[in-house]
Amino acid sequence: MNVVMLVGEVTDRPFRPGNGARTVVKIKTKGAGGTPDHFEFDAFGQPGDFGARLFVGDVIAITGRLEDRTYTEDGEQVTELRIVAQFIELVTRAGDRAGRHGSQGGGDHAEPAHHDAD
């Protein structure tokens, strides 16, 4: 079984390189000892469209798989391990954490949005 599940905060504006078929999203999670771990993942189809609409500071949950890729760069063979998102759920919008869910913990609670891969 090849399943990856992460919850983290979007650290850079998502972008669509090349022909726009995929969206690249960068997040940070809380690692061991409280130090942040940084991950970059790819999303295609509906999850990619959803990922392209994320903002820095949004907290998301992703479920996906690991995929290894091999390519040649400057005459050398490079192998990298990528995360491919199959499901993205919006946990908290960036503005909601600071504004609506202040010290009293009340405020609006929107249903989380999520998008599955086709």
N, C-alpha and C positions, 0 to 999 in steps of 0.2 A: 504494500500500500504506500502511495506517495502523496501525503497530505501535509500541507503547511497551514497553520493558523496563526495570525498575528493581529495584535491590536496596537495601533500607534498613531502618532501625530504627523500630519503631512508637513514636511520641512521645506519643500520647494514647490513652486507652481508646476503642476503636471504639464507635460508637453508631449507632442506627437511628432516624432522624428520621421524623416523620409517621406513615404507616400501617405502617412497618416493612418495606416491600418492598425497601429498599436498606440497605446498611451503609456508613458513611463511615469510612475509615481514614486516619490521618495518619502519614506517615513522614518521616524525614530521611535524606538520602544524603550522601556525601562529594562535595562539588563541587570545582571547579577551585581549586587552591591550598590544599585542605584545609578550606575553609569549608563549612559544611553548607548544603545546599539542602533546602527543605521542600516536600513535595507532599501533596495530599489526593486520594484517589480513591474512587470509588463501586464497590460490588460488589453484584451481584444473584444470586438463586438459590443454588446450592451454594457459589460463591465468597463470597457474602454471608454465608451461614450460618457458613462457616469463618472469615471475617474477624471476625465478631462474637465469636468465641472467642479472639481474639488478646489479648496482654497488652503493656503498655508494656515496651519493652526487647527484645521478640521481633525477630529479624531475618528478613525475608521477601523473597522474590523475586516480582515480579508481571509478568505479560504482559497487555497490554490494548490499548486504542485511545484516541485522542483524540476527544472529542465536543464540539461547540460548542452552547451553549444560549443562547437569548435570552428574556428575561422583562422585565416592567415592575416597577420598584420606585420608590415615591414619585413616580410620574408620569414617570419616565425609563426609557428602554429600556437594559437592561444585557445585554451579551454576555459570556459567560465560557467558558473552555476547561477541560473536565474530563477526567480520566482515568477510564475505565471498565475495571475489571479483569475479565479473562476467565479468568485462571488465577492462583492464589496458591499459593506453595510456602513452607512453613516451613523456613528454613535453620537457625536456632538458637533455642531457647527462651531467654528472658531468664535464668533461673536456671542454665542449662547452661554459659553462658560463664564465669561467676564461679566456680561450684562444681566441676563435673566436669571442665572443661577447663582446669584451673589451670596453673601454671607448667611442669608436666611434660608437658602435652599429652595425657595418656592419658584414661582414663575411658570411660564408655558413649557409644556413637554410635548414636543412634536414626535410623531411616530418616526422611528428610524427608517430611512430609505435603504433599499438594497437592490442589487441587480445581479442576476445569474448570467453565466455564460450560456450561449445558445447550445 
